[in-house]
Amino acid sequence: MSHANLRLGRGLSALLPTSSSANSVRMIAIDAIQPDPDQPRRMFDDDSIAALASSISTHGVLQPLIVRKEGARYVLLAGERRFRACVSLGFTEVPALLREDAGLSAFEIALVENLQREDLNAIDEAEAYQRLIDEGSRSQTEIGAIVGKSRVHVSNTLRLLKLGTEYLRAVRNGELSTGHARALLMVSDLDARHQLYERIFEEGWSVRRTEKEAKALASGAKRRPRESNAMTPYYDSLARDLQGILGANVSIKARGSKGKVEISFDDLEKLKSLINHLTTTPLSEGQEAKIKSEPGQAH
């Protein structure tokens, strides 16, 4: 695969020359268009699609889809949100530009389009880069040229994939910012990283505060006393007792004598049962004595 013709920062149209057989927008039957199953964008917000559909119903499709002809059908290279909105409106045809691939795969073209529109979250972006490396044998420099980003940006984005599933999910869902995620990467100790992650939410830390704490942990200049470790057997024992009483998974997360109790439930009926149990079942004398006992005496 030749990379000599990759051009930096000139937009999707620079990478996708118009086919000689289609120099203008044409109307194409919507059922003849096949969405790309390898589309890098994983999440499509229903409310966003509905809002776009409302706009299209009023103003029409202002930006044509980009497709490539394959036999009797067309592969959608760019514009899946517009495509989905038009399907929801019951359109039978849509405006589209027929494009050649200029040596890029449909996946690479879709990636370029999404990145230029800033439609990808950081984790989708990182996974897309990794796939270009694994399946397309692209280097980080070549990926940067394809998407109009620096090699450093590509490298830093790829590093996010070193975080665990819990952190990746939080970034993908918008609960954790990319800046916070990058700060967590500074801490190699997994327990310390998770404590830092929890404190971001518990104490509402900014990215700058998180970076400061992460650097301190990484350098060993500042380490919080891990008093919760000594109490862990005590709290685990109490959690097991509660689990036996309630018939539900229970976890106790604490630092020293302060913390929180988490009780899991599978459906609303289970939740109602738990509430009823908690409000009507008193602790036995032994259970109450155990809670009042010294942590070091817990069995």
MARMARKOL-405886 format. One record per residue (C-alpha): z negated, x negated, y. Coordinates in pm, whole numbers, padded with zeros to 5 digits, always signed. Each point is the difference from the previous one (the first is absolute). Example, Ala and Ser with C-alpha at 12.3 -4.5 7.8 and 13.67 -1.06 7.14 Angstrom:
<nodes>
NODE       Z       X       Y
NODE  -00780  -01230  -00450
NODE  +00066  -00137  +00344
</nodes>
This chain:
<nodes>
NODE       Z       X       Y
NODE  +00000  +00000  +00000
NODE  +00110  -00156  +00326
NODE  -00245  -00004  +00290
NODE  +00223  -00178  +00251
NODE  +00093  +00318  +00185
NODE  -00354  +00127  +00061
NODE  -00050  +00067  +00370
NODE  -00337  +00007  +00170
NODE  -00121  +00284  +00221
NODE  +00333  +00176  +00062
NODE  -00094  +00334  -00152
NODE  +00106  +00191  -00309
NODE  +00355  +00059  +00122
NODE  +00053  -00377  +00020
NODE  -00091  -00029  -00366
NODE  +00203  +00305  -00104
NODE  +00360  -00016  +00119
NODE  +00182  +00331  +00008
NODE  +00235  +00053  -00293
NODE  +00367  -00023  +00093
NODE  +00042  +00345  -00151
NODE  -00261  +00160  +00222
NODE  -00021  -00114  +00360
NODE  -00176  +00314  +00123
NODE  -00266  +00249  -00098
NODE  +00109  +00247  -00267
NODE  -00165  +00309  -00145
NODE  -00098  -00050  -00364
NODE  -00124  +00263  -00244
NODE  -00375  -00044  -00034
NODE  +00007  +00051  -00377
NODE  +00243  -00293  -00030
NODE  -00260  -00238  +00143
NODE  -00236  -00181  -00234
NODE  -00325  -00130  +00155
NODE  -00070  -00360  -00095
NODE  -00271  +00000  -00273
NODE  -00091  -00354  +00106
NODE  -00073  +00102  +00358
NODE  -00274  -00241  +00125
NODE  -00180  +00269  +00196
NODE  -00247  +00159  -00243
NODE  -00171  +00258  +00220
NODE  +00171  +00294  +00171
NODE  -00238  +00212  +00204
NODE  +00074  +00372  -00045
NODE  -00113  +00087  +00352
NODE  +00226  -00272  +00143
NODE  +00298  +00129  -00199
NODE  -00075  +00357  +00117
NODE  -00014  -00115  +00364
NODE  +00330  -00184  -00041
NODE  +00155  +00310  -00161
NODE  -00112  +00207  +00299
NODE  +00165  -00247  +00236
NODE  +00320  -00007  -00204
NODE  +00018  +00379  -00013
NODE  -00009  +00001  +00382
NODE  +00201  -00309  +00092
NODE  +00197  -00080  -00316
NODE  +00017  -00337  -00177
NODE  +00021  -00245  +00291
NODE  +00023  -00313  -00217
NODE  +00233  +00011  -00302
NODE  -00108  -00105  -00346
NODE  +00144  -00322  -00141
NODE  +00154  +00022  -00347
NODE  +00204  -00208  -00243
NODE  +00259  +00156  -00228
NODE  -00048  -00048  -00373
NODE  +00258  +00192  -00203
NODE  -00003  +00365  +00096
NODE  -00347  -00021  +00154
NODE  -00166  -00172  +00294
NODE  -00314  -00215  -00011
NODE  -00231  +00051  +00296
NODE  -00062  -00338  +00164
NODE  -00188  +00110  +00311
NODE  -00143  +00326  +00131
NODE  -00201  +00152  -00285
NODE  -00239  +00180  +00238
NODE  +00297  +00165  +00168
NODE  +00148  +00078  -00342
NODE  -00324  +00165  -00120
NODE  -00029  +00201  +00322
NODE  +00359  +00125  -00036
NODE  -00062  +00098  -00363
NODE  -00308  +00198  +00107
NODE  +00214  +00183  +00259
NODE  +00257  +00094  -00265
NODE  +00286  -00199  +00156
NODE  +00307  -00026  -00220
NODE  +00141  -00308  +00175
NODE  -00122  -00275  +00228
NODE  +00160  -00254  +00236
NODE  +00025  -00345  -00156
NODE  +00157  -00341  +00046
NODE  +00166  -00163  -00298
NODE  -00103  -00365  -00012
NODE  +00073  -00308  -00201
NODE  -00298  -00200  -00124
NODE  +00087  -00341  +00151
NODE  -00146  -00173  -00305
NODE  -00335  +00182  +00026
NODE  -00142  +00230  -00269
NODE  -00076  +00363  +00078
NODE  -00368  -00091  -00020
NODE  +00041  -00277  +00259
NODE  +00194  +00229  +00231
NODE  -00266  +00272  -00026
NODE  -00267  -00261  +00070
NODE  +00176  -00120  +00313
NODE  +00041  +00356  +00127
NODE  -00363  +00090  -00060
NODE  -00134  -00319  +00158
NODE  +00213  +00042  +00309
NODE  -00133  +00355  +00038
NODE  -00355  -00124  -00077
NODE  -00028  +00263  -00273
NODE  -00165  -00222  -00260
NODE  -00373  -00064  -00020
NODE  -00105  -00361  -00053
NODE  -00055  +00037  -00376
NODE  +00337  +00168  -00063
NODE  +00153  -00278  +00208
NODE  -00179  -00269  -00202
NODE  +00100  +00157  -00332
NODE  +00360  +00021  +00118
NODE  +00000  -00371  +00091
NODE  -00147  -00085  -00338
NODE  +00270  +00197  -00175
NODE  +00270  -00182  +00196
NODE  -00153  -00324  -00127
NODE  -00037  +00117  -00361
NODE  +00327  +00189  -00043
NODE  +00228  -00143  +00265
NODE  -00112  -00362  -00018
NODE  -00034  -00001  +00378
NODE  -00207  -00263  +00174
NODE  -00245  +00093  +00274
NODE  +00235  -00153  +00255
NODE  +00293  +00209  -00128
NODE  -00212  +00315  +00002
NODE  -00095  -00071  +00361
NODE  +00368  -00032  +00091
NODE  +00084  +00329  -00176
NODE  -00270  +00205  +00171
NODE  -00009  -00180  +00335
NODE  -00353  -00139  -00043
NODE  -00136  -00354  +00001
NODE  -00075  -00181  -00324
NODE  -00366  -00017  +00107
NODE  -00011  +00380  +00038
NODE  +00150  +00045  -00347
NODE  -00248  -00249  -00148
NODE  -00303  +00161  +00169
NODE  +00110  +00346  -00110
NODE  +00044  -00114  -00361
NODE  -00355  -00139  +00002
NODE  -00135  +00355  +00032
NODE  +00096  +00059  -00364
NODE  -00277  -00242  -00100
NODE  -00254  +00267  +00094
NODE  -00132  +00239  -00266
NODE  +00128  +00351  -00066
NODE  -00279  +00165  +00202
NODE  +00091  -00195  +00313
NODE  +00376  +00050  -00044
NODE  -00051  +00375  -00034
NODE  -00210  +00008  +00318
NODE  +00272  -00181  +00198
NODE  +00275  +00220  -00143
NODE  -00195  +00314  +00092
NODE  -00071  -00123  +00351
NODE  -00377  -00026  -00057
NODE  -00001  -00378  +00043
NODE  +00213  -00182  +00256
NODE  +00222  -00295  -00089
NODE  -00213  -00218  +00228
NODE  -00316  +00091  -00191
NODE  +00178  -00066  -00330
NODE  +00112  -00346  +00112
NODE  -00356  -00080  +00104
NODE  -00126  +00095  -00347
NODE  +00239  -00255  -00148
NODE  -00198  -00275  +00172
NODE  -00288  +00065  -00240
NODE  +00074  -00124  -00352
NODE  -00331  +00109  -00156
NODE  +00072  +00349  -00133
NODE  -00355  +00133  +00037
NODE  -00024  -00125  +00358
NODE  +00343  +00144  +00074
NODE  -00104  +00343  -00125
NODE  -00321  -00008  +00203
NODE  +00207  -00087  +00306
NODE  +00241  +00285  -00081
NODE  -00284  +00254  -00019
NODE  -00153  -00117  +00326
NODE  +00333  +00053  +00181
NODE  -00042  +00372  -00065
NODE  -00378  +00024  +00015
NODE  -00028  -00180  +00333
NODE  +00341  +00078  +00151
NODE  +00102  -00362  +00043
NODE  +00306  -00092  +00205
NODE  +00257  -00244  -00137
NODE  -00143  -00274  +00222
NODE  -00355  +00058  -00126
NODE  +00124  +00004  -00360
NODE  +00188  -00327  +00051
NODE  -00312  -00159  +00149
NODE  -00216  +00105  -00295
NODE  +00268  -00101  -00250
NODE  +00032  -00347  +00152
NODE  -00377  -00043  -00010
NODE  -00011  +00098  -00367
NODE  +00297  -00220  -00086
NODE  -00150  -00305  +00172
NODE  -00350  +00060  -00132
NODE  -00134  -00012  +00357
NODE  -00161  +00340  -00032
NODE  -00095  +00190  -00314
NODE  -00189  +00325  -00005
NODE  -00300  +00008  -00234
NODE  +00105  +00186  -00313
NODE  -00328  +00181  -00051
NODE  +00182  +00281  -00178
NODE  +00060  -00230  -00298
NODE  -00369  -00018  -00086
NODE  -00027  +00377  +00023
NODE  +00313  +00074  -00204
NODE  -00173  +00048  -00340
NODE  -00248  +00241  +00160
NODE  +00269  +00210  +00166
NODE  +00219  -00006  -00312
NODE  -00291  +00135  -00202
NODE  -00056  +00283  +00248
NODE  +00373  +00080  -00001
NODE  -00004  +00031  -00380
NODE  -00297  +00238  +00019
NODE  +00179  +00218  +00257
NODE  +00316  -00007  -00208
NODE  -00195  +00134  -00299
NODE  -00153  +00277  +00208
NODE  +00319  +00110  +00178
NODE  +00259  -00067  -00270
NODE  +00221  -00173  +00256
NODE  +00088  -00359  +00094
NODE  -00253  -00137  +00250
NODE  +00002  -00329  +00190
NODE  -00253  -00138  +00244
NODE  +00122  -00245  +00262
NODE  -00273  -00166  +00199
NODE  -00110  -00302  +00197
NODE  -00372  -00049  -00033
NODE  -00172  +00337  +00029
NODE  +00288  +00176  +00178
NODE  +00321  +00134  -00149
NODE  +00183  +00305  -00128
NODE  +00036  +00202  -00320
NODE  +00347  +00101  -00116
NODE  +00047  +00285  -00249
NODE  +00345  +00066  -00146
NODE  +00138  +00343  -00089
NODE  +00331  +00111  -00150
NODE  +00041  +00350  +00146
NODE  -00168  +00261  +00218
NODE  -00183  +00157  -00294
NODE  -00159  -00335  -00079
NODE  -00094  -00042  +00367
NODE  -00168  +00344  +00003
NODE  -00187  -00091  -00318
NODE  -00119  -00327  +00155
NODE  -00122  +00173  +00316
NODE  -00182  +00260  -00206
NODE  -00159  -00272  -00214
NODE  -00108  -00208  +00299
NODE  -00161  +00295  +00176
NODE  -00181  +00150  -00298
NODE  -00104  -00292  -00224
NODE  -00312  -00191  +00110
NODE  -00063  -00355  -00114
NODE  -00235  -00052  -00290
NODE  -00323  -00192  +00060
NODE  +00145  -00301  -00182
NODE  +00319  +00002  +00206
NODE  -00191  +00033  +00325
NODE  -00233  -00283  -00102
NODE  +00299  -00220  -00083
NODE  +00148  +00042  +00346
NODE  -00335  -00090  +00157
NODE  -00053  -00301  -00224
NODE  +00075  -00357  +00104
NODE  +00365  -00106  -00069
NODE  -00118  -00292  -00209
NODE  -00169  +00242  -00242
NODE  +00317  +00204  -00070
NODE  +00128  -00004  -00357
</nodes>
